[in-house]
Amino acid sequence: LGACDDQGSSTEQSATEQPATVETTAESAMPAPTTDAAVPAAAIVSAEGATAYATAEGAPNGAIVLTLHNTGSESDRLIAAKTDKAATVEIHEGYVNEADGTMQMRKVDGVDINPGEQVSLQPGGYHIMLMGLTGPLVEGVTVPLTLTFEATPAMTVQAVVRQPKP
């Protein structure tokens, strides 16, 4: 995924999932209702296995993969991500160009997570693209990544940097 760009293709790689540290950055408690009407349960998304791929010195781009779980009763959507380790962070989707069979990437506006389901952001599919890296992603270091959702409060995960598998 390190070769992911607006025009590029990429070879599929897999990551070893590791538990991610999650810190919520907004209050998740809902205010008490002011009427007798029932308040619908909010979507509640958690993240695990956040992994960043190690990059070479001078590499402009990197990628982070992870799994999102929606334990709530309503759909939610990952709509943005940010880190101080890159100038730009985008959500990308991998797809096969039917015309020539090459693997390509494109920016997407978000990733839906239905209630009771999980979505794996992984090589060859959805992933978090880090563009304009501020330095190399070194194996063993962690990359803080803040995830923004439509309903679930923003959270920061610590992506462990690992070597991509061949």
C-alpha positions in Angstrom: 0.0 0.0 0.0 3.0 2.3 0.3 2.8 2.8 -3.5 -0.9 3.9 -3.2 -1.4 7.2 -5.0 -3.9 8.9 -7.3 -2.7 6.9 -10.3 -0.8 4.0 -8.9 -1.2 0.4 -8.4 -0.2 -1.6 -5.4 0.5 -5.2 -4.6 -1.6 -6.7 -1.8 0.1 -7.3 1.5 -1.2 -8.6 4.8 -0.8 -7.2 8.3 -0.6 -9.0 11.6 -3.4 -7.7 13.8 -2.5 -6.4 17.3 -4.8 -4.9 19.9 -4.9 -1.2 19.5 -5.0 1.3 22.4 -8.1 3.4 22.2 -8.6 6.7 23.9 -11.9 8.5 23.4 -11.6 12.2 22.8 -15.2 13.2 23.2 -17.9 12.5 25.8 -19.8 9.3 24.8 -22.7 9.8 27.3 -25.9 11.0 25.9 -27.8 13.8 27.7 -30.9 12.7 29.7 -34.1 12.9 27.7 -36.4 15.8 28.6 -39.5 14.0 27.6 -40.9 10.5 28.0 -39.9 9.6 24.5 -37.3 6.9 24.2 -33.9 8.0 23.1 -32.5 5.7 20.3 -29.3 3.9 21.0 -26.3 5.5 19.3 -23.8 3.7 17.2 -20.8 2.6 19.2 -17.7 1.8 17.2 -14.4 0.3 18.5 -11.2 -0.2 16.7 -8.6 -3.0 17.0 -5.5 -4.3 15.3 -4.3 -0.9 14.1 -1.1 -1.5 12.1 1.0 0.9 10.1 3.5 -0.4 7.5 7.2 0.5 7.9 8.5 2.8 5.2 12.0 3.6 3.8 13.7 6.9 4.5 12.2 9.5 2.1 9.1 7.5 1.2 6.3 10.0 0.7 3.4 7.7 1.6 2.4 5.1 4.1 -0.7 3.1 5.1 -2.6 2.0 8.2 -5.0 -0.9 8.5 -7.4 -1.8 11.3 -10.7 -3.4 12.1 -13.8 -1.4 13.2 -16.6 -3.1 15.2 -20.1 -1.5 15.6 -21.6 -2.8 18.8 -24.4 -0.3 18.7 -27.9 -0.6 17.2 -27.5 2.0 14.5 -25.2 2.3 11.5 -22.2 4.6 11.7 -19.6 5.8 9.2 -15.9 6.5 9.4 -15.6 9.9 7.7 -12.0 11.1 8.5 -8.7 10.3 10.1 -5.7 12.4 11.0 -2.2 12.1 12.4 0.7 14.4 12.9 2.9 11.9 11.0 1.5 13.0 7.6 0.5 16.2 5.8 -2.7 14.5 4.5 -4.7 11.5 5.6 -7.3 10.0 3.4 -9.6 6.9 3.4 -8.8 4.9 0.3 -10.4 1.9 -1.4 -8.4 -0.6 -3.4 -10.1 -2.0 -6.6 -9.1 -4.0 -9.7 -9.2 -2.0 -12.9 -11.3 -4.3 -15.2 -9.7 -2.8 -18.3 -6.2 -3.9 -17.5 -6.5 -6.0 -14.4 -4.2 -3.8 -12.3 -4.8 -3.0 -8.6 -5.6 0.7 -8.1 -6.6 3.0 -5.3 -9.1 5.8 -5.0 -10.1 8.2 -2.2 -13.6 7.6 -0.7 -15.7 9.8 1.5 -16.2 7.2 4.2 -16.7 3.6 5.3 -20.1 2.4 6.6 -20.2 0.1 9.6 -23.6 -1.5 10.1 -24.9 -2.4 13.6 -23.5 -5.7 14.9 -20.9 -5.9 12.1 -17.2 -5.3 11.6 -15.3 -3.8 8.7 -11.7 -4.7 8.2 -9.5 -2.0 6.6 -6.8 -4.0 5.0 -4.4 -4.2 2.0 -6.4 -4.5 -1.2 -9.5 -3.0 0.3 -10.3 0.0 2.4 -7.3 1.5 4.2 -6.1 4.7 5.8 -3.5 6.4 3.5 -0.9 8.7 4.9 0.5 11.1 2.3 3.3 13.6 2.8 4.9 11.6 5.7 6.9 13.8 8.1 9.5 11.0 8.5 9.8 7.3 7.9 7.5 4.9 9.7 10.0 2.8 11.8 9.2 -0.7 12.9 8.2 -0.9 16.6 7.1 2.7 16.9 3.5 3.7 17.3 1.6 6.2 15.1 -1.3 8.0 16.8 -4.3 8.1 14.5 -7.5 10.0 15.3 -10.6 8.5 13.7 -13.8 10.6 13.2 -17.2 9.0 12.8 -20.7 10.4 12.0 -22.1 9.2 15.4 -19.5 7.6 17.6 -17.2 10.1 19.4 -13.8 10.6 17.8 -11.1 8.2 19.1 -7.4 8.0 18.9 -5.8 4.6 18.2 -2.1 3.8 18.4 -1.0 2.0 15.2 2.0 -0.3 15.7 4.5 0.0 12.9 5.4 -3.4 11.4 7.1 -4.7 8.3 4.6 -5.6 5.6 4.4 -9.3 4.7 5.7 -10.2 1.2 
